[in-house]
Amino acid sequence: MKTKPKAAFEMDGVTLPLSAIHPIRQILPRDNAFGKYTTVLASIREVDVIEPLVVFPLRGSRGAYQLLDGHLRLKALLELGRSEAFCLVSTTNDAYTYNDKVNRIPLIQEHNMIREAVKRGATSEKIARALNVDVAQITQRLNILNGIHPDAIELLKTKLISANALRLFRKAKAVRQIDMAQLMVAANNYTCAYAEALIIGTAADQLVEKHRTKTKPGISDEDISKMEKEMESLERDYRLHEDQFGENSLHLNAAQRYVKRLLENTKVRRFFGNRYPEIFEELQELAVLEVI
């Protein structure tokens, strides 16, 4: 019989006075999070609180709550002179989960959010005030994907790639942009330095015309030529392994299913366990291996 999952929050939120909410840590100017605080403050001032605070009732103190998530928001609300806030009441006293699941927003996702906000009528000035940045930065973020092929964007949309790395994609033709995105994903490397190395290692006929002359301080034409050849070799190896990956995975799946059936047989388990314990151990590891 399946157990019904327990709700993580009480079904109805509650509006609480800020004086009843007790943070479990203080946000100080020397903290790493303080830089983000100015953005949160500007956002609340401009568009109010979007994500509710998460609280848990304090034991032995009626009407008081411990703050599990939203310390920056609470500090901003207090600084803005607010007296209350809408909160979600957690059913468990678990502050770790909220902090563990915090992720940076990928640049491409941020671009999509800003573009959607503009479609809904928000001006660049209002978005800039909400994010506490210059209007010019909002314009740059809106235009960050100009000249980049949709297939490359799709590959990188959830990756933490930098704006400077994305701009380098514009130097390459569409097909090469897709190749670069695939190589970045395979290497799990989305830095500007790696993107620049990919551009330097790109053949001139795969670059847009105005970027075909590749110069880099400290790198000679001979070094660039060597990088191009090494990049070509690396990409050939990558394509070869990519083509073989599916077939190898299929063979591994078949072998694993066979080994599992073997090990379900008591006599087989006893035989290998008594005669060949090292092989038996390897077969057990293969049986529980997570195959992609």
Secondary structure, DSSP 8 states (H G I E B T S, - for coil): -------SB-SS-EEEEGGGEEESS---TTSTTHHHHHHHHHHHHHH---S-EEEEE-TTSTT-EEEEE-HHHHHHHHHTT--EEEEEEBSS---HHHHHT-----HHHHHHHHHHHHHTT--HHHHHHHHTS-HHHHHHHHTTTTT--HHHHHHHTTS---HHHHHHHTTB-HHHHHHHHHHHHHHT---HHHHHHHHHTS-GGGB-GGG-S--BTTB-HHHHHHHHHHHHHHHHHHHHHHHHHHHHHHHHHHHHHHHHHHHTSHHHHHHHHHH-HHHHHHHHHHHH----
